[in-house]
Amino acid sequence: MPIRERLERHQIPLYLAAIVLGFAVGIALPGAQVLEAAINPVIAVLLYVTFLGVPFTRLGTAFRDARFLVTLFVLNFVLVPGIVFGLSRFVAHDAGLFIGVLLVLLTPCIDYVIVFSALAGAAHEKLLAAAPLLMIAQLLLLPVYLFAFAGPSTLGIIDIEPFIEAFLLLIVASLAAAAVTQWASPGARPFRAIASTGATSMVPLMMLVLFIVVASQAHRIAVNAAALIGLLPLYAGFLVLMALVGTATSRVARLDTKSARALTFSGATRNSLVVLPLALALPATLAIAPVVVVTQTLVELIGMVIYVRLVPRLVPDRQSLTYRTGN
């Protein structure tokens, strides 16, 4: 059996092992926090490899899928904020917890959602095409939601520069590099070798991302564990709700199977690694907010490992046949 197939067959236990090992290393070595600087570069490499597997001729078609894009925006910017408002009431008594929860749950993911959705057989190229629109929309709407949910005082303490930097590094740079590689690979052996080995490196790269994220943040989680325990059911509940809301929304919109899976992943995954710098820049009175974001990252990473297996069962391949029969 080729190594790629062996890795993909055992990807779930491999990801869980990376998470457990990362947490163990992060607790044993407090200096592991320096790995935080490697998070965005490693994710950029992972996205580059992911983009290598997406024929760029398909992006135009994905971008023109108006039904999917409209449903994606309704889910992320109408339905999700309503759910977040309800869940955030449980931590509204603590400003640091409250702002951290709002920051992370109100911003849809634009990076590793593409990777996880691809592993679940979703239309990840549609999420790739939608990434710039999702990023612009959350830049514009996050201040609106913060104003509505937390009051006007929050607007003066949020800096959007990390959003823009992450978008340029994670999406634009990775996408451009993948496009150049695809264009050059037919006539250049080095580029052809990179393109051919990209798919095999997906699982190891995802393991590396999980390890670095968890190891770099484990000590902070441990130090603030008592204050963060109450967030675990909140974040887990969000994932459970979004699995149900995402699949139900896809049925109402009559999306095909792969698009429905992509929609479900987008609704569940949040932009935690992009909003982390925003949280780190908050005043000292809200010092716990970054750890609130990190906690969501850890819960979501475990949740995505489960989603890779769960979502194809919630949205089976025969769904598209059922929709066509009903038309």
Rosetta silent file (secondary structure, phi, psi, omega in degrees, C-alpha in Angstrom):
SEQUENCE: MPIRERLERHQIPLYLAAIVLGFAVGIALPGAQVLEAAINPVIAVLLYVTFLGVPFTRLGTAFRDARFLVTLFVLNFVLVPGIVFGLSRFVAHDAGLFIGVLLVLLTPCIDYVIVFSALAGAAHEKLLAAAPLLMIAQLLLLPVYLFAFAGPSTLGIIDIEPFIEAFLLLIVASLAAAAVTQWASPGARPFRAIASTGATSMVPLMMLVLFIVVASQAHRIAVNAAALIGLLPLYAGFLVLMALVGTATSRVARLDTKSARALTFSGATRNSLVVLPLALALPATLAIAPVVVVTQTLVELIGMVIYVRLVPRLVPDRQSLTYRTGN
SCORE:     score description
SCORE:     0.000 S_00000001
   1 L     0.000  130.622  179.180    0.000    0.000    0.000 S_00000001
   2 L   -58.200  150.492 -176.395    1.428    3.457   -0.936 S_00000001
   3 H   -61.213  -33.839  179.221    2.552    5.561    2.004 S_00000001
   4 H   -60.824  -45.011 -179.366   -0.052    8.232    1.201 S_00000001
   5 H   -65.978  -38.294  178.906   -2.893    5.736    1.573 S_00000001
   6 H   -64.780  -42.209  178.805   -1.447    4.371    4.807 S_00000001
   7 H   -64.140  -44.728 -178.446   -1.166    7.866    6.257 S_00000001
   8 H   -66.845  -34.775  179.835   -4.702    8.811    5.223 S_00000001
   9 H   -65.557  -34.445 -176.764   -6.128    5.561    6.590 S_00000001
  10 L  -107.964   21.152 -172.948   -4.596    6.239   10.016 S_00000001
  11 H   -63.669  -36.576 -177.540   -4.857   10.038    9.978 S_00000001
  12 H   -63.303  -54.333  177.887   -7.277   10.342   12.910 S_00000001
  13 H   -62.641  -30.597  177.324   -5.090    8.504   15.485 S_00000001
  14 H   -65.514  -42.094  178.554   -2.044   10.295   14.063 S_00000001
  15 H   -65.846  -42.785  178.191   -3.672   13.695   14.619 S_00000001
  16 H   -62.658  -39.117  178.159   -4.748   12.775   18.132 S_00000001
  17 H   -63.500  -39.834  178.726   -1.208   11.582   18.871 S_00000001
  18 H   -63.895  -39.269  179.410    0.185   14.912   17.634 S_00000001
  19 H   -65.897  -47.193 -179.319   -2.212   16.807   19.915 S_00000001
  20 H   -63.254  -45.163  179.452   -1.359   14.682   22.968 S_00000001
  21 H   -63.372  -41.455  178.829    2.389   14.892   22.298 S_00000001
  22 H   -61.312  -42.319  179.462    2.185   18.641   21.763 S_00000001
  23 H   -65.703  -41.428  179.589    0.385   19.149   25.055 S_00000001
  24 H   -62.062  -44.721  179.421    2.901   16.942   26.892 S_00000001
  25 H   -66.011  -41.454 -179.325    5.861   18.848   25.429 S_00000001
  26 H   -63.499  -36.175  178.416    4.221   22.209   26.110 S_00000001
  27 H   -74.557  -40.795 -176.666    3.661   21.324   29.768 S_00000001
  28 H   -71.877  -31.223 -177.000    7.112   19.800   30.269 S_00000001
  29 L  -123.242   92.897  179.584    8.928   22.678   28.551 S_00000001
  30 H   -54.737  -28.238  177.975    7.502   26.124   29.398 S_00000001
  31 H   -68.034   -5.999  179.123    9.869   27.559   26.799 S_00000001
  32 H   -63.491  -12.310  178.267    7.801   25.810   24.151 S_00000001
  33 H   -61.127  -21.478  179.173    5.805   29.039   23.891 S_00000001
  34 H   -65.106  -19.089  178.418    8.462   30.281   21.455 S_00000001
  35 H   -65.387  -14.623  179.637    6.930   27.877   18.922 S_00000001
  36 H   -55.281  -33.851 -179.506    4.083   30.368   18.598 S_00000001
  37 H   -66.104  -19.597 -177.923    6.161   32.247   16.033 S_00000001
  38 H   -91.164   -6.034 -173.839    6.111   29.176   13.786 S_00000001
  39 H   -61.225  -56.079 -177.294    2.323   28.771   13.692 S_00000001
  40 H   -63.816  -44.237  177.354    1.530   31.008   10.721 S_00000001
  41 H   -59.375  -40.752 -179.502    4.522   29.909    8.587 S_00000001
  42 H   -67.514  -40.336  176.749    3.698   26.227    9.110 S_00000001
  43 H   -64.093  -36.874  178.122    0.036   26.813    8.275 S_00000001
  44 H   -61.561  -41.742  177.610    1.145   28.727    5.174 S_00000001
  45 H   -64.901  -42.580  179.003    3.162   25.684    4.026 S_00000001
  46 H   -61.009  -43.182  178.837    0.204   23.400    4.749 S_00000001
  47 H   -68.029  -36.668  176.107   -2.104   25.621    2.718 S_00000001
  48 H   -57.340  -46.993  179.150    0.445   25.801   -0.096 S_00000001
  49 H   -64.516  -39.352  177.684    0.430   22.002   -0.318 S_00000001
  50 H   -62.719  -44.423 -178.848   -3.367   21.999   -0.160 S_00000001
  51 H   -65.438  -27.620  177.645   -3.604   24.570   -2.956 S_00000001
  52 H   -60.920  -29.012 -178.761   -1.291   22.438   -5.092 S_00000001
  53 L   -87.522    2.768 -179.979   -4.057   19.854   -5.231 S_00000001
  54 L  -108.588  109.278  175.787   -6.665   22.322   -6.460 S_00000001
  55 L   -59.383  124.523 -173.514   -6.655   22.900  -10.236 S_00000001
  56 L   -68.372  -16.509  175.042   -6.884   26.662  -10.551 S_00000001
  57 H   -67.534  -21.539 -179.645   -9.227   26.344  -13.501 S_00000001
  58 H   -82.501  -14.709 -177.501  -11.825   25.087  -10.980 S_00000001
  59 H   -68.308  -37.156  177.960  -11.630   28.225   -8.865 S_00000001
  60 H   -61.577  -42.894  177.700  -13.526   30.295  -11.393 S_00000001
  61 H   -63.549  -42.842  179.657  -16.356   27.782  -11.402 S_00000001
  62 H   -63.001  -39.055 -178.378  -16.377   27.681   -7.607 S_00000001
  63 H   -68.157  -26.104 -178.635  -16.500   31.469   -7.394 S_00000001
  64 L   -87.287    0.793  179.695  -19.525   31.556   -9.691 S_00000001
  65 L   -80.196   84.804 -173.770  -21.555   29.205   -7.474 S_00000001
  66 H   -63.894  -37.162 -178.482  -23.899   31.910   -6.186 S_00000001
  67 H   -62.459  -44.560  179.590  -26.118   29.511   -4.239 S_00000001
  68 H   -64.409  -46.035 -176.700  -23.200   28.188   -2.237 S_00000001
  69 H   -63.563  -43.075  179.127  -21.723   31.634   -1.575 S_00000001
  70 H   -63.307  -44.472  179.494  -25.037   33.125   -0.439 S_00000001
  71 H   -63.601  -39.667  178.803  -25.695   30.142    1.844 S_00000001
  72 H   -59.929  -42.611 -178.559  -22.140   30.373    3.206 S_00000001
  73 H   -73.068  -37.447  176.984  -22.638   34.024    4.111 S_00000001
  74 H   -62.447  -43.718 -179.509  -26.073   33.466    5.640 S_00000001
  75 H   -63.204  -50.640 -172.364  -24.673   30.681    7.811 S_00000001
  76 H   -77.709  -28.483 -172.518  -21.545   32.536    8.966 S_00000001
  77 H  -118.933    1.570  173.636  -22.891   36.069    9.320 S_00000001
  78 H  -122.722  -56.185 -176.841  -26.561   35.601   10.197 S_00000001
  79 H   -73.698  -47.633 -178.723  -27.070   32.216   11.867 S_00000001
  80 H   -60.075  -46.653  178.315  -23.710   31.890   13.639 S_00000001
  81 H   -57.082  -36.575  177.061  -23.872   35.345   15.312 S_00000001
  82 H   -63.262  -41.737  177.878  -27.279   34.454   16.733 S_00000001
  83 H   -66.221  -42.793 -179.409  -25.864   31.228   18.187 S_00000001
  84 H   -63.704  -40.439  178.487  -22.775   33.038   19.504 S_00000001
  85 H   -57.784  -44.738  179.372  -24.909   35.687   21.186 S_00000001
  86 H   -65.395  -45.188 -179.308  -26.786   32.979   23.065 S_00000001
  87 H   -66.942  -35.660 -176.351  -23.671   31.032   24.056 S_00000001
  88 H   -68.993  -16.845  177.923  -21.753   34.150   25.103 S_00000001
  89 H   -61.318  -26.522 -177.966  -24.378   34.924   27.753 S_00000001
  90 H   -70.538  -18.626 -179.444  -22.810   32.175   29.870 S_00000001
  91 H  -122.427   12.340 -176.235  -19.562   34.198   30.193 S_00000001
  92 L   -64.662  -16.383 -179.626  -20.926   37.739   29.945 S_00000001
  93 L   -74.834  -17.483 -178.374  -20.119   38.302   33.641 S_00000001
  94 L  -119.423  114.845 -172.886  -16.358   38.233   32.920 S_00000001
  95 H   -60.095  -41.908 -178.989  -15.103   40.823   30.405 S_00000001
  96 H   -64.642  -46.732  177.333  -11.965   38.884   29.430 S_00000001
  97 H   -62.669  -43.308 -175.811  -13.821   35.624   28.823 S_00000001
  98 H   -62.355  -51.124 -178.840  -16.648   37.452   27.070 S_00000001
  99 H   -65.074  -40.488  178.900  -14.473   39.409   24.611 S_00000001
 100 H   -61.118  -44.950  179.198  -12.313   36.356   23.901 S_00000001
 101 H   -62.714  -44.243  179.752  -15.337   34.200   23.100 S_00000001
 102 H   -62.822  -45.917 -178.856  -16.834   36.880   20.839 S_00000001
 103 H   -56.246  -46.335 -171.306  -13.566   37.443   18.974 S_00000001
 104 H   -82.548  -35.347 -175.168  -13.026   33.790   18.161 S_00000001
 105 H   -85.319  -16.603 -179.586  -16.572   32.567   17.532 S_00000001
 106 L   -89.170   -3.200 -174.734  -17.691   35.480   15.358 S_00000001
 107 L  -116.584  111.498  179.892  -14.900   35.034   12.782 S_00000001
 108 E   -69.833  144.077 -176.653  -15.134   32.176   10.239 S_00000001
 109 L   -68.395  144.809  176.545  -11.946   30.289    9.420 S_00000001
 110 L  -124.541    0.514 -174.525  -10.157   30.933    6.134 S_00000001
 111 L  -115.346  -87.503 -170.882   -7.109   28.689    6.479 S_00000001
 112 H   -73.803   -6.588  171.136   -7.042   25.122    7.819 S_00000001
 113 H   -58.355  -32.105  179.921  -10.782   24.669    7.214 S_00000001
 114 H   -65.832  -38.358 -179.469   -9.705   24.096    3.607 S_00000001
 115 H   -69.896  -51.896 -177.624   -7.442   21.256    4.700 S_00000001
 116 H   -63.834  -39.885  179.689   -9.889   19.511    7.022 S_00000001
 117 H   -65.512  -35.264  177.217  -12.777   19.856    4.585 S_00000001
 118 H   -63.294  -39.501  179.322  -10.628   18.329    1.836 S_00000001
 119 H   -64.446  -25.056 -179.276   -9.942   15.335    4.072 S_00000001
 120 L   -95.329    8.506  178.300  -13.708   14.854    4.440 S_00000001
 121 L    75.561   28.215  179.710  -14.367   14.920    0.705 S_00000001
 122 L   -90.038  169.303  178.065  -15.859   18.425    0.715 S_00000001
 123 L   -80.929   70.833 -174.289  -15.743   21.024   -2.041 S_00000001
 124 H   -66.525  -23.159  177.874  -12.698   22.689   -0.509 S_00000001
 125 H   -66.376  -26.076  176.748  -11.994   24.628   -3.703 S_00000001
 126 H   -72.744  -35.991  175.532  -15.224   26.542   -3.049 S_00000001
 127 H   -68.528  -35.283  175.926  -14.000   27.504    0.404 S_00000001
 128 H   -63.133  -45.595  179.453  -10.730   28.591   -1.151 S_00000001
 129 H   -63.733  -33.439 -177.178  -12.574   30.779   -3.649 S_00000001
 130 H   -83.371  -13.163 -174.067  -14.693   32.238   -0.855 S_00000001
 131 H   -54.213  -47.230  179.396  -11.752   32.930    1.505 S_00000001
 132 H   -61.544  -38.770  179.995  -11.103   36.539    0.363 S_00000001
 133 H   -67.391  -41.191  177.918  -14.807   37.366    0.639 S_00000001
 134 H   -62.817  -39.384 -178.412  -15.069   35.786    4.090 S_00000001
 135 H   -66.381  -45.361  179.703  -12.013   37.729    5.253 S_00000001
 136 H   -64.077  -42.485 -178.360  -13.330   41.069    4.005 S_00000001
 137 H   -62.924  -42.263 -178.595  -16.788   40.408    5.445 S_00000001
 138 H   -72.934  -29.547  173.996  -15.483   39.584    8.915 S_00000001
 139 H   -61.259  -40.496 -177.812  -13.224   42.626    8.875 S_00000001
 140 H   -78.499  -36.873 -171.216  -16.288   44.781    8.229 S_00000001
 141 H   -92.681  -23.616 -179.650  -18.778   42.955   10.425 S_00000001
 142 H   -57.015  -46.128  177.062  -16.715   42.075   13.511 S_00000001
 143 H   -60.014  -35.054  179.642  -16.827   45.690   14.813 S_00000001
 144 H   -64.570  -46.409 -179.686  -20.592   45.705   14.231 S_00000001
 145 H   -67.121  -40.016  178.275  -21.103   42.514   16.231 S_00000001
 146 H   -63.247  -40.305  177.489  -18.765   43.641   19.012 S_00000001
 147 H   -62.352  -44.968 -176.927  -20.658   46.930   19.244 S_00000001
 148 H   -71.078  -38.473 -173.941  -24.003   45.129   19.368 S_00000001
 149 H   -90.321  -34.812 -172.411  -22.974   42.362   21.783 S_00000001
 150 H  -118.703   -8.657  178.373  -20.375   44.051   24.022 S_00000001
 151 L    99.762  163.387 -174.433  -20.953   47.781   23.627 S_00000001
 152 H   -66.547  -21.086 -176.374  -19.087   50.658   21.943 S_00000001
 153 H   -65.000  -21.087 -177.775  -16.153   50.605   24.375 S_00000001
 154 H   -76.515  -22.232 -172.775  -14.710   47.496   22.676 S_00000001
 155 H   -66.040  -32.955 -176.563  -14.208   49.165   19.288 S_00000001
 156 H   -78.564   -6.123 -176.325  -11.254   51.287   20.372 S_00000001
 157 H  -110.290    4.521 -178.538   -9.202   48.325   21.622 S_00000001
 158 L  -106.379  125.599  178.649   -9.299   46.089   18.508 S_00000001
 159 L  -107.458  121.971 -175.417   -6.527   46.378   15.910 S_00000001
 160 L   -87.091   -2.343 -178.112   -7.356   44.811   12.518 S_00000001
 161 H   -57.161  -42.226  177.451   -3.761   44.823   11.242 S_00000001
 162 H   -60.004  -31.489  175.688   -3.123   41.171   12.269 S_00000001
 163 H   -58.817  -48.677 -176.049   -6.176   40.181   10.188 S_00000001
 164 H   -66.533  -42.451  179.316   -4.653   41.751    7.096 S_00000001
 165 H   -61.224  -44.426 -179.745   -1.178   40.287    7.739 S_00000001
 166 H   -64.597  -39.044  179.051   -2.594   36.783    8.194 S_00000001
 167 H   -62.841  -43.623 -179.020   -4.649   37.068    5.031 S_00000001
 168 H   -66.651  -40.979 -178.193   -1.618   38.106    2.980 S_00000001
 169 H   -75.879  -50.434 -170.829    0.621   35.360    4.402 S_00000001
 170 H   -77.630  -37.331 -175.525   -1.788   32.461    4.713 S_00000001
 171 H  -102.889  -59.447 -172.872   -3.963   32.929    1.642 S_00000001
 172 H   -63.995  -51.238 -177.250   -2.402   35.298   -0.895 S_00000001
 173 H   -65.065  -44.434 -179.458    1.242   34.177   -0.584 S_00000001
 174 H   -65.423  -41.487 -179.917    0.408   30.461   -0.368 S_00000001
 175 H   -65.434  -42.627  179.435   -2.018   30.661   -3.260 S_00000001
 176 H   -64.135  -42.843  179.475    0.458   32.555   -5.443 S_00000001
 177 H   -63.248  -41.263  178.643    3.236   30.067   -4.695 S_00000001
 178 H   -65.861  -38.699  178.832    0.966   27.126   -5.544 S_00000001
 179 H   -63.676  -42.717  178.274   -0.108   28.792   -8.800 S_00000001
 180 H   -63.555  -42.222 -179.968    3.517   29.322   -9.819 S_00000001
 181 H   -62.417  -45.639  178.731    4.350   25.710   -8.965 S_00000001
 182 H   -62.582  -40.411 -178.591    1.430   24.378  -11.016 S_00000001
 183 H   -67.445  -38.383 -174.568    2.346   26.634  -13.945 S_00000001
 184 H   -87.902  -19.024 -171.530    6.050   25.677  -13.896 S_00000001
 185 L   -61.569  -35.114 -179.479    5.740   21.967  -13.079 S_00000001
 186 L   -61.509  -30.935 -175.930    5.171   20.664  -16.649 S_00000001
 187 L  -112.011   -0.486 -177.190    8.523   21.998  -17.828 S_00000001
 188 L  -129.867  119.226 -175.158   10.649   22.092  -14.670 S_00000001
 189 H   -60.120  -43.697 -179.607   11.604   18.911  -12.826 S_00000001
 190 H   -59.011  -43.229  179.175   12.009   20.496   -9.345 S_00000001
 191 H   -67.675  -35.903  179.136    8.529   22.017   -9.505 S_00000001
 192 H   -66.107  -37.743  178.657    7.120   18.766  -10.879 S_00000001
 193 H   -66.462  -40.656  178.209    8.662   16.851   -7.974 S_00000001
 194 H   -63.178  -44.706 -178.481    7.155   19.274   -5.442 S_00000001
 195 H   -63.904  -37.290 -176.264    3.734   19.003   -7.051 S_00000001
 196 H   -75.480  -27.212 -178.414    3.829   15.199   -7.131 S_00000001
 197 H   -96.034   -4.643 -176.370    4.856   14.808   -3.479 S_00000001
 198 L   -58.548  -46.698 -176.690    2.506   17.456   -2.099 S_00000001
 199 H   -62.510  -35.777 -179.128   -0.430   15.113   -1.435 S_00000001
 200 H   -67.316  -28.644 -176.412    1.789   12.662    0.469 S_00000001
 201 H   -86.368   -3.133 -175.542    2.967   15.395    2.829 S_00000001
 202 H   -58.665  -52.516 -176.719   -0.532   16.561    3.806 S_00000001
 203 H   -64.507  -48.021  177.166   -0.969   14.327    6.857 S_00000001
 204 H   -59.069  -38.469  179.055    2.571   14.893    8.250 S_00000001
 205 H   -66.413  -40.894  177.475    2.184   18.644    7.779 S_00000001
 206 H   -62.694  -39.879  176.801   -1.174   18.637    9.551 S_00000001
 207 H   -60.775  -41.479  179.696    0.427   16.690   12.407 S_00000001
 208 H   -64.278  -42.381  177.826    3.184   19.293   12.599 S_00000001
 209 H   -60.445  -48.012 -179.763    0.642   22.140   12.718 S_00000001
 210 H   -60.234  -44.027 -179.352   -1.315   20.431   15.482 S_00000001
 211 H   -61.337  -47.729 -176.048    1.851   19.734   17.471 S_00000001
 212 H   -65.608  -44.703 -179.337    3.165   23.312   17.208 S_00000001
 213 H   -61.161  -48.533 -176.532   -0.155   24.960   18.050 S_00000001
 214 H   -68.749  -45.397 -178.753   -0.787   22.751   21.057 S_00000001
 215 H   -62.507  -38.631 -177.071    2.808   22.769   22.354 S_00000001
 216 H   -71.989  -21.315 -174.868    3.105   26.543   22.088 S_00000001
 217 H  -113.982   -6.369 -173.574   -0.089   27.185   24.048 S_00000001
 218 H   -59.524  -41.371 -177.357   -0.262   24.266   26.511 S_00000001
 219 H   -63.926  -41.522  178.331    1.461   26.096   29.373 S_00000001
 220 H   -62.593  -40.246  178.302   -0.940   29.032   29.177 S_00000001
 221 H   -62.247  -45.605 -177.554   -3.880   26.670   29.215 S_00000001
 222 H   -62.976  -41.549 -178.078   -2.524   24.845   32.272 S_00000001
 223 H   -64.614  -35.699 -176.273   -1.872   28.066   34.206 S_00000001
 224 L  -105.439   20.326 -172.429   -5.395   29.352   33.566 S_00000001
 225 H   -55.669  -42.599 -175.939   -7.147   25.988   33.688 S_00000001
 226 H   -60.359  -38.491 -178.144   -9.486   26.853   36.571 S_00000001
 227 H   -80.107  -16.077 -173.240  -10.911   29.864   34.742 S_00000001
 228 H  -101.168  -10.138 -176.529  -11.194   28.038   31.439 S_00000001
 229 L   -55.391  -41.192 -177.914  -13.005   24.866   32.477 S_00000001
 230 L   -65.935  -17.154  179.760  -16.383   26.470   31.882 S_00000001
 231 H   -79.343  -22.080 -175.588  -15.456   27.219   28.263 S_00000001
 232 H   -61.037  -50.175  176.761  -15.057   23.563   27.302 S_00000001
 233 H   -65.749  -29.663  178.643  -18.790   22.742   27.181 S_00000001
 234 H   -65.023  -49.187 -179.335  -19.442   26.091   25.494 S_00000001
 235 H   -69.344  -39.662  177.132  -16.982   25.415   22.675 S_00000001
 236 H   -64.270  -40.370  177.790  -17.970   21.752   22.395 S_00000001
 237 H   -62.391  -37.660  176.821  -21.612   22.789   22.307 S_00000001
 238 H   -60.267  -44.430  179.814  -20.853   25.206   19.486 S_00000001
 239 H   -63.579  -41.220  178.817  -19.331   22.380   17.424 S_00000001
 240 H   -64.736  -46.587  179.642  -22.319   20.120   18.071 S_00000001
 241 H   -60.730  -41.693 -176.115  -24.789   22.872   17.182 S_00000001
 242 H   -72.632  -27.381  173.333  -22.927   23.793   14.007 S_00000001
 243 H   -62.597  -40.934 -179.427  -22.848   20.191   12.808 S_00000001
 244 H   -75.543  -46.029 -178.447  -26.638   20.209   13.022 S_00000001
 245 H   -66.488  -40.664 -179.645  -27.186   23.774   11.794 S_00000001
 246 H   -62.999  -47.516 -179.909  -24.701   23.403    8.944 S_00000001
 247 H   -67.857  -38.111  178.754  -26.225   20.216    7.574 S_00000001
 248 H   -64.964  -41.251  179.324  -29.783   21.544    8.022 S_00000001
 249 H   -64.075  -39.237  179.078  -28.875   24.774    6.218 S_00000001
 250 H   -65.043  -33.876  178.103  -27.338   22.839    3.331 S_00000001
 251 H   -69.940  -41.821  177.948  -30.550   20.829    2.970 S_00000001
 252 H   -61.329  -40.859 -179.684  -32.689   23.973    2.928 S_00000001
 253 H   -79.667   -7.661  179.306  -30.384   25.467    0.271 S_00000001
 254 L    57.394   49.288  177.471  -30.417   22.137   -1.638 S_00000001
 255 L   -80.870  153.904  173.956  -26.637   22.012   -1.970 S_00000001
 256 L   -70.963  169.701 -172.200  -24.878   19.030   -3.486 S_00000001
 257 H   -56.540  -52.449 -175.946  -23.013   16.647   -1.195 S_00000001
 258 H   -65.721  -37.688  177.339  -19.527   18.157   -1.434 S_00000001
 259 H   -67.298  -38.466  178.469  -20.813   21.712   -1.103 S_00000001
 260 H   -63.057  -40.733  177.806  -22.921   20.715    1.908 S_00000001
 261 H   -64.770  -42.855  179.170  -19.871   19.243    3.618 S_00000001
 262 H   -61.541  -41.809  179.328  -17.852   22.389    2.890 S_00000001
 263 H   -61.789  -43.534 -179.173  -20.630   24.552    4.318 S_00000001
 264 H   -62.717  -42.437  177.953  -20.774   22.484    7.510 S_00000001
 265 H   -64.515  -41.436 -178.193  -17.019   22.777    8.032 S_00000001
 266 H   -64.464  -39.838  179.263  -17.066   26.526    7.421 S_00000001
 267 H   -66.661  -30.455 -175.772  -19.802   27.101    9.971 S_00000001
 268 H   -87.147  -34.285 -174.808  -17.970   25.100   12.628 S_00000001
 269 L   -86.612  140.143 -176.858  -14.369   26.288   12.167 S_00000001
 270 E  -118.381  162.833 -172.520  -13.329   29.657   13.511 S_00000001
 271 L   -85.861   46.608 -170.837  -10.461   32.036   12.720 S_00000001
 272 H   -59.795  -41.903 -176.585   -8.694   31.385   16.029 S_00000001
 273 H   -72.463  -21.281  177.402   -5.118   31.567   14.763 S_00000001
 274 H   -85.565  -36.601 -178.703   -5.818   34.885   13.033 S_00000001
 275 H   -83.097  -11.501  178.475   -7.627   36.518   15.953 S_00000001
 276 H   -56.143  -45.947  176.315   -5.012   35.363   18.475 S_00000001
 277 H   -61.079  -32.390  176.392   -2.772   38.388   17.720 S_00000001
 278 H   -63.292  -44.570 -179.626   -5.834   40.611   18.198 S_00000001
 279 H   -65.998  -38.068  179.896   -6.418   39.075   21.611 S_00000001
 280 H   -65.899  -23.815 -178.646   -2.733   39.383   22.552 S_00000001
 281 L   -88.718    0.236 -179.620   -2.907   43.116   21.799 S_00000001
 282 L   -71.534  160.714  179.369   -5.793   43.732   24.209 S_00000001
 283 L   -62.192  162.302 -177.173   -5.255   45.733   27.444 S_00000001
 284 H   -60.780  -27.400  179.458   -3.957   44.013   30.583 S_00000001
 285 H   -66.155  -17.222  178.827   -7.447   44.083   32.094 S_00000001
 286 H  -115.201   32.465 -172.109   -8.454   41.560   29.418 S_00000001
 287 L   -61.970  -21.649 -178.399   -5.272   39.480   29.701 S_00000001
 288 L   -79.933  -14.036 -176.076   -7.159   36.196   29.796 S_00000001
 289 H   -56.206  -43.200  178.470   -8.697   36.766   26.337 S_00000001
 290 H   -59.630  -38.115  179.791   -5.753   35.214   24.401 S_00000001
 291 H   -69.136  -31.535  175.317   -6.022   32.028   26.477 S_00000001
 292 H   -62.166  -42.119  178.242   -9.761   31.977   25.765 S_00000001
 293 H   -66.069  -43.771 -179.504   -8.936   31.996   22.048 S_00000001
 294 H   -62.878  -39.976  178.542   -6.284   29.300   22.467 S_00000001
 295 H   -59.783  -41.509  177.203   -8.702   27.093   24.382 S_00000001
 296 H   -63.444  -36.919  178.229  -11.114   27.286   21.462 S_00000001
 297 H   -59.169  -47.367 -178.327   -8.272   26.310   19.142 S_00000001
 298 H   -65.014  -44.207  178.000   -7.554   23.152   21.109 S_00000001
 299 H   -62.825  -42.132 -178.254  -11.216   22.163   21.363 S_00000001
 300 H   -67.446  -39.081  178.959  -11.726   22.861   17.672 S_00000001
 301 H   -60.294  -43.602  175.941   -8.677   20.868   16.591 S_00000001
 302 H   -65.597  -40.436  178.301  -10.000   17.831   18.408 S_00000001
 303 H   -62.235  -38.283 -179.942  -13.435   18.578   17.003 S_00000001
 304 H   -68.513  -33.860  174.796  -12.111   18.746   13.449 S_00000001
 305 H   -59.915  -39.381  177.451  -10.484   15.346   13.824 S_00000001
 306 H   -72.248  -40.708 -179.220  -13.960   14.058   14.707 S_00000001
 307 H   -58.953  -36.136 -178.495  -15.631   16.114   11.944 S_00000001
 308 H   -57.026  -35.166  177.099  -13.447   14.470    9.289 S_00000001
 309 H   -89.286  -35.701 -172.645  -15.214   11.194   10.089 S_00000001
 310 H   -75.305  -45.642 -173.206  -18.580   12.593   11.210 S_00000001
 311 H   -61.219  -42.196  176.182  -19.503   15.013    8.424 S_00000001
 312 H   -60.152  -26.000  176.618  -19.373   12.423    5.605 S_00000001
 313 H   -79.168  -37.114  176.862  -21.878   10.385    7.639 S_00000001
 314 H   -69.654  -33.192  179.991  -24.122   13.387    8.246 S_00000001
 315 L  -123.945   78.397 -177.444  -23.886   14.312    4.563 S_00000001
 316 L   -71.484  163.507 -176.870  -23.525   11.005    2.679 S_00000001
 317 L   -60.016  -29.555 -176.781  -22.785   10.809   -1.018 S_00000001
 318 L   -71.631   -7.524 -178.037  -26.324    9.806   -1.840 S_00000001
 319 H   -57.486  -43.216 -177.854  -27.568   13.239   -0.678 S_00000001
 320 H   -64.136  -34.562  177.932  -27.087   14.780   -4.113 S_00000001
 321 H   -66.635  -38.496  178.777  -29.070   11.934   -5.662 S_00000001
 322 H   -63.349  -40.575 -179.470  -31.891   12.551   -3.196 S_00000001
 323 H   -65.549  -41.776 -178.576  -31.968   16.234   -4.119 S_00000001
 324 H   -67.346  -34.824  178.184  -32.100   15.488   -7.831 S_00000001
 325 H   -65.973  -34.564 -178.525  -34.883   12.984   -7.272 S_00000001
 326 H   -76.738  -15.470 -178.485  -36.852   15.588   -5.345 S_00000001
 327 L   -73.593    0.000    0.000  -36.564   18.194   -8.083 S_00000001
